[in-house]
């Protein structure tokens, strides 16, 4: 069964498909995000706010979130403990 994690502002992702949650400030991550935007594989879930986390998905998509990586990771871990959706 798919499990979902809330990544801010009403947006959720399948936690089983998350490969990594990284800080967007590093130069390699910035390049990765720019390439994904050019290729159409970037999903902007920031609702116009500053990007604070980049989620790398198993299928190659990049999801941008306005929540901190630690917050998203904690929600995913809590959701795994509870076995359901966490908001």
Secondary structure, 3 states (H helix, E strand, C coil): CCCEEEEECCEEEEHHHEEEEECCCCHHHHHHHHHHHHHCCEEECCCCCCCCEEEEECCCCEEEECCCHHHHHHHHHHHHHHCCCEC
